[in-house]
Amino acid sequence: MDLPSRDYERMLDLAVALLGSTQPELDWPQLAVELNDALHGVLCLFVDDMQPSRKAGHVKACAPEWADQLRLDALVRQTIGDHPLAAYYAAHDHDRTPLALTDVIARTGWHRTRAYAVLRSEVGVDHQIALPMGITRSFLICRPPGEEITDRDRGYARQVQPLLVTAEKHLRYLRR
């Protein structure tokens, strides 16, 4: 799928900002803001140290700012054990393709999970798309009920994810 030229301009601006930074670490909070905006999310989490089988994970960044007031680490621990995207990536540890919930589970199946019940009641989100950054790290962009993940969203996620992964590798290389 071809993306609108504005999406490519946005990714180019992001690449310039990432590669022009003198910081030794990616600005995870700013990336969460950018991804949340680009993918029309109401909530974006960057979860690190994800271990679904141990119900573990830590929210390293989030957007928008009001989400800082939530107990996000506790929310991740409550939901990660039966979250379909976490389960998929844990079972397919070599697949790091950005995926929406409906790519791995039927909507009716998702609505029967504990993760859905908790996320819907606590933060009012339903549809989600993940941008894995490695085996135990991922951005999760969430939408409110009724707002589907579109083909454009999937295309944007698949195009921007390699940029994010490469920028992080580049910074690790520079630190060494």
C-alpha positions in Angstrom: 0.0 0.0 0.0 1.3 3.5 -0.9 1.1 6.0 1.9 0.2 9.6 1.5 3.2 11.9 0.8 2.6 13.6 4.2 3.3 10.3 6.0 6.7 10.0 4.2 7.5 13.6 5.0 6.7 12.9 8.6 9.0 9.8 8.6 11.8 11.8 7.0 11.5 14.5 9.6 11.6 11.8 12.3 14.7 10.3 10.7 16.5 13.7 10.7 15.5 14.3 14.4 16.6 10.8 15.4 19.9 10.8 13.6 20.7 14.5 14.4 20.3 13.9 18.1 23.4 14.1 20.3 21.7 12.2 23.1 23.0 8.7 24.0 19.5 7.2 24.1 16.4 7.6 22.0 13.9 10.0 23.3 11.2 7.3 24.0 8.6 9.8 25.4 8.9 12.0 22.2 8.7 8.9 20.0 5.5 7.8 21.9 4.0 11.3 21.2 5.0 11.1 17.5 3.6 7.5 17.0 0.4 8.3 18.9 -0.2 11.3 16.7 0.8 9.6 13.4 -1.3 6.6 14.1 -4.3 8.6 15.6 -4.0 6.9 19.0 -5.6 8.0 22.2 -2.8 6.2 24.1 0.7 5.0 23.2 2.8 2.9 25.5 6.4 1.9 25.1 6.7 -1.2 27.1 10.2 -2.6 28.0 11.2 -5.9 29.6 8.0 -7.6 28.5 7.7 -11.2 29.7 4.1 -12.4 29.2 4.6 -15.7 30.9 5.8 -13.9 34.1 3.2 -11.1 33.7 6.0 -8.6 33.7 6.8 -5.4 31.8 7.6 -1.8 32.5 6.2 1.2 30.7 9.2 3.3 29.8 7.3 6.1 28.0 3.7 7.0 27.2 1.6 9.6 25.4 -0.4 11.7 25.9 0.7 13.4 29.2 -2.4 12.5 31.1 -1.4 8.8 30.9 1.4 9.5 33.3 -1.2 9.7 36.0 -2.3 6.1 35.4 -0.7 3.1 37.1 0.7 1.9 33.7 3.1 -0.7 35.0 0.4 -2.3 37.1 -1.9 -2.1 34.0 0.7 -3.9 31.9 1.2 -6.6 34.5 -2.6 -7.1 34.7 -3.1 -7.5 31.0 0.1 -8.9 29.5 -0.5 -12.5 30.5 -3.5 -12.9 28.2 -3.0 -10.0 25.7 -3.2 -11.5 22.2 -0.4 -9.4 20.7 2.0 -10.2 23.6 1.1 -13.9 23.3 1.7 -13.8 19.5 5.1 -12.2 19.7 6.2 -14.5 22.6 5.2 -17.6 20.5 6.7 -16.2 17.3 9.9 -14.8 18.6 11.4 -14.2 15.2 8.4 -12.3 13.8 8.7 -8.6 14.6 6.1 -7.4 12.0 3.9 -4.6 13.3 0.5 -6.1 13.8 -3.0 -5.0 14.9 -5.0 -7.0 17.4 -7.4 -8.2 14.6 -4.3 -9.6 12.7 -3.9 -12.2 15.5 -7.4 -12.7 17.0 -11.0 -12.3 16.0 -12.7 -9.3 17.5 -15.1 -11.6 19.5 -12.2 -13.5 20.9 -10.4 -10.3 21.9 -13.6 -9.1 23.6 -13.7 -12.2 25.8 -10.2 -11.7 27.2 -9.3 -10.3 30.6 -6.9 -7.9 28.9 -9.8 -6.4 26.9 -12.0 -6.0 30.0 -9.3 -4.3 32.0 -8.1 -2.0 29.2 -11.6 -1.0 28.2 -12.7 -0.2 31.7 -9.5 1.4 32.9 -8.5 3.6 29.9 -11.4 3.2 27.5 -9.4 1.6 24.6 -10.2 -1.2 22.3 -8.3 -1.5 19.0 -4.5 -1.6 19.1 -1.4 -2.0 16.9 2.0 -3.0 18.1 5.4 -1.9 16.8 7.9 -4.4 18.2 11.4 -3.0 18.8 12.9 -6.3 19.8 12.0 -9.4 21.7 11.0 -7.7 24.9 10.2 -4.1 23.8 7.3 -2.7 21.9 5.2 0.4 21.2 1.5 -0.2 21.6 -0.8 2.4 20.1 -4.4 2.2 21.3 -7.6 3.5 19.8 -11.0 4.1 21.4 -14.0 1.8 20.7 -15.3 2.2 17.2 -12.0 3.4 15.7 -10.5 0.6 13.7 -6.9 0.1 12.7 -6.8 0.8 9.0 -4.6 -0.4 6.1 -2.9 3.0 6.1 -2.1 2.5 9.8 -0.6 -0.9 9.1 1.4 0.5 6.2 2.7 3.4 8.3 3.7 1.1 11.2 5.5 -1.2 8.8 7.4 1.7 7.2 8.4 3.6 10.4 9.4 0.6 12.5 12.6 -0.2 10.7 13.6 3.4 11.0 13.1 3.2 14.8 15.0 0.0 15.1 17.9 1.2 13.0 18.1 4.5 14.9 18.3 2.6 18.2 21.1 0.3 16.8 22.9 3.4 15.5 22.9 5.0 18.9 24.1 1.8 20.6 27.0 1.7 18.1 27.9 5.3 18.8 27.8 4.7 22.6 30.4 1.9 22.2 
